[in-house]
Amino acid sequence: MINFAVSIHIYFLMIPKNYKHIFFDLDRTLWDFEKNANETFTDILEKYYLKDRGISDFYDFMNVYHKINLGLWDKYRKGQISKEELNVKRFSLTLDSFGIDDNDLSKSIASDYINISPTKKHLYPGTHQLLEYLKDKYTLHIITNGFEEVQYKKLKHSDLDKYFTHIITSEDAGYKKPDINIFKYALSLANASPMESLMIGDDIDVDIIGAHDAGMDQVLVDFESVLTDSKSTYYVNSLFELKLIL
């Protein structure tokens, strides 16, 4: 017996759409943020001998950091803190949680993280294969809230920049996802209409709702199969599934 929800999902995937422009989020959609961050922090913890200063468990450190980082990024998207505050404060608050009060160390780690992390090259399975498949069929773009200088380095070091016509950053647009204006800016820059455009991302609130409000169809990419989604036009668990849509 065919599951009703699955049959509906497949049915909508089979509806032909005349997309011309595909807009991708970068972090956690193509670029494996967690894997690259973990590798970067392994380098940093060894460089500064943080085990000798009380951080004995890498995963404890990462769990604290991720919680603090997510909260600060939410404030950054809402315009409540600056880029500079976010970059240093996420490390000073994390170190403080382990009893380390050292602002100079926080600044050094912040600088190293910005320099090292974008050189990491871990991508989600199928990233290059998908983009090779799409590049001659559609015009491809990136829309990202990440720091401009960092995102460009990520794309270059992971050999992704060659696929994209426009790299739209929140700093360049003057707005952050999910603000409708960053999507309008991206559409204008690409000379694309919402009806012929598709947004692909991993975040319901940031990528999916923002694109929906701008009149664009959307794909929610849920690699871990943990999101409850009823908002996106399409839903996939891997990049390989995107070929069913495109």
C-alpha positions in Angstrom: 0.0 0.0 0.0 1.4 3.4 -1.0 1.7 5.9 1.8 -0.5 8.9 0.9 2.0 11.5 2.0 4.7 9.9 -0.1 2.4 9.6 -3.2 1.5 13.3 -2.9 5.2 14.2 -2.6 6.1 12.3 -5.8 3.1 13.7 -7.6 4.2 17.3 -7.0 7.8 16.4 -8.0 6.5 15.3 -11.4 4.8 18.7 -12.2 6.9 20.4 -14.8 8.2 23.9 -13.9 9.8 26.3 -16.2 12.6 27.4 -13.9 15.5 29.3 -15.4 17.3 30.5 -12.2 18.3 28.4 -9.3 19.4 30.1 -6.0 21.3 28.1 -3.5 22.1 28.7 0.2 25.7 27.8 0.9 26.3 26.8 4.5 24.6 23.5 5.5 23.2 23.2 2.0 26.3 22.7 -0.2 29.2 23.4 2.2 29.2 21.0 5.2 29.4 23.6 7.9 29.6 21.2 10.9 32.3 19.0 9.4 34.4 22.0 8.4 33.9 23.8 11.7 34.9 20.7 13.7 38.1 20.3 11.7 38.9 24.0 12.2 38.3 23.8 15.9 40.5 20.8 16.2 43.3 22.9 14.7 42.6 25.8 17.0 42.3 23.8 20.3 45.7 22.2 19.5 47.3 25.6 18.5 46.3 27.3 21.8 46.8 24.2 24.1 43.3 24.7 25.3 43.3 21.2 27.0 45.9 22.6 29.4 43.4 25.4 30.2 40.6 23.2 31.2 38.9 22.3 27.9 39.5 18.5 28.0 36.5 17.4 25.9 36.2 18.6 22.3 32.5 17.7 22.0 31.7 19.6 25.2 33.4 22.7 23.7 31.6 22.3 20.4 28.2 21.9 22.0 28.6 25.0 24.1 30.0 26.9 21.1 27.2 25.9 18.7 24.5 27.0 21.2 26.1 30.4 21.8 26.8 30.8 18.1 23.2 30.1 17.0 21.9 32.6 19.5 24.3 35.3 18.4 23.6 34.6 14.7 19.9 35.1 15.4 20.7 38.5 17.0 22.9 39.4 14.0 20.2 38.5 11.5 17.8 40.8 13.4 20.4 43.6 13.4 20.8 43.5 17.2 24.6 43.0 17.1 27.3 43.8 14.6 29.4 41.4 12.6 32.5 42.3 14.7 30.6 41.7 18.0 29.3 38.3 16.7 32.7 37.2 15.6 34.5 37.8 18.9 31.7 37.3 21.4 30.9 33.8 20.3 34.3 32.8 21.4 34.6 34.9 24.5 31.3 33.5 25.8 32.3 30.0 25.0 35.7 30.3 26.7 34.0 32.0 29.7 31.8 28.9 30.0 35.0 26.9 30.7 36.3 29.4 33.2 38.7 31.2 30.7 38.5 35.0 30.9 40.9 36.1 28.2 39.8 38.7 25.7 43.0 38.6 23.7 42.7 34.8 23.3 39.1 35.3 22.1 40.2 37.8 19.5 43.0 35.5 18.3 40.7 32.5 18.0 38.1 34.7 16.2 40.8 35.8 13.7 42.0 32.2 13.2 38.5 30.9 12.7 37.8 33.4 10.0 41.0 32.6 8.2 41.1 28.8 8.6 37.5 27.7 8.3 36.8 28.9 4.7 39.9 26.9 3.5 38.2 23.6 4.5 36.6 21.7 1.6 34.0 19.3 2.9 30.9 19.4 0.9 27.7 17.3 1.1 27.6 14.2 -1.0 26.8 14.9 -4.6 27.5 18.6 -4.6 29.8 18.8 -7.6 27.8 16.2 -9.5 24.6 18.1 -9.0 26.1 21.5 -10.0 27.7 19.9 -13.1 24.3 18.5 -14.0 22.6 21.9 -13.5 25.1 24.4 -14.9 24.1 24.0 -18.5 20.4 23.8 -17.8 19.9 26.8 -15.5 21.7 30.0 -14.3 22.9 29.3 -10.8 23.4 31.8 -8.0 24.2 31.8 -4.2 22.2 33.8 -1.6 24.0 33.7 1.8 23.9 35.5 5.1 27.5 34.6 5.8 30.3 37.1 6.1 31.2 38.2 2.6 35.0 37.7 2.7 34.5 34.3 4.2 31.9 33.0 1.8 33.9 33.9 -1.3 36.9 32.0 0.2 34.7 29.0 0.9 33.5 28.9 -2.7 37.0 29.3 -4.1 38.7 26.7 -1.9 36.0 24.1 -2.5 36.0 24.8 -6.2 32.4 25.9 -6.3 32.8 29.5 -7.5 33.0 28.3 -11.2 29.3 27.3 -11.1 27.7 30.5 -10.0 26.8 33.6 -12.0 26.0 35.8 -8.9 27.1 35.5 -5.3 24.6 37.5 -3.3 25.7 38.2 0.3 23.6 39.9 3.0 26.4 42.5 3.3 26.3 43.3 -0.3 22.4 43.4 -0.4 22.1 45.4 2.8 19.5 42.9 4.0 19.7 39.4 5.7 17.5 36.4 4.9 14.6 36.0 5.6 14.1 39.7 4.7 12.1 39.8 1.5 14.4 42.5 0.2 17.5 40.3 -0.1 15.5 38.0 -2.4 14.2 41.0 -4.4 17.8 42.2 -4.7 19.0 38.8 -5.9 16.2 38.5 -8.4 16.9 42.0 -9.7 20.6 41.3 -10.0 20.0 38.1 -11.9 17.3 39.7 -14.1 15.0 36.9 -13.0 11.3 36.8 -12.2 10.1 35.0 -9.0 8.0 32.6 -11.1 11.0 31.3 -13.0 13.2 31.0 -9.9 13.8 28.3 -7.3 15.4 28.7 -3.9 17.2 25.7 -2.3 18.2 25.8 1.3 18.3 24.0 4.7 16.5 26.5 7.0 12.7 26.8 7.1 12.6 30.2 8.7 15.5 31.8 6.8 15.5 30.2 3.3 12.0 28.7 2.8 9.7 31.4 4.3 11.9 34.2 3.0 11.8 32.9 -0.6 8.1 32.1 -0.3 7.3 35.6 0.7 9.2 36.8 -2.4 7.1 34.7 -4.6 9.7 32.0 -5.3 9.3 28.2 -5.2 11.6 26.6 -2.7 13.3 23.3 -1.8 13.9 22.4 1.8 17.0 20.2 2.1 16.9 18.1 5.2 19.9 15.9 5.3 19.2 14.5 8.8 15.4 14.0 8.2 14.6 15.9 11.4 12.6 18.9 10.2 8.8 19.0 10.2 8.0 20.8 7.0 4.6 21.9 5.6 5.7 25.1 4.0 8.2 24.3 1.2 7.3 23.6 -2.4 9.6 20.6 -2.4 11.3 18.6 0.3 14.4 16.4 -0.2 16.8 14.5 2.1 19.8 14.6 -0.3 21.2 16.6 -3.1 20.7 13.6 -5.4 16.9 13.9 -5.1 17.1 17.4 -6.7 17.4 15.7 -10.1 13.8 14.5 -9.6 12.7 18.2 -9.6 15.2 19.6 -12.0 
